[in-house]
């Protein structure tokens, strides 16, 4: 993916628990594979990976940030974002480099592990507003913005 980078622009590649309709969020679980917050806090060089679930969601999600090496940015070219997900763990990668891992032992005490059920994949490019932490695009932001996706692949381990 090659991401846009501007104030108030919020690209994401994520997964949501298939039981979203019956369980609601965050009980269904959410895995943020790639989430970028535009110019908010220098996010031009950052990828944010987060696991959300009951008792660890929103600002309390299990988050790790990856900083692009050698002055690269998320918008200067294509980068590969991925997760290796199993019923026992979720591991995040950027350009083949693992930088975050969550297991049931990572959860706050008394929280439930919800990543052992079916999920579906979403890709979106949101635009912020006055009620979002990333803010509203200003007059310098050109539209339309683009999140370029070369490919999305899903693999299943052999049994």
Buried (B, 14 or more C-beta within 10 A) or exposed (E): BBBBBBBBBBBBBBBBBBBBEEBEBBBBBBBBBBBBBBBBEEBBBBBBBBBBBBBBBEEEBBBBBBEBEEEBBBBBEEBBBBBEBEEEBBBBBBBEEEBBBBBEEBBEEEBEBBBEEEBEEEBEBBBBEEEBEBBEBEEEBEEEBEBEEEEEEEEEEEE
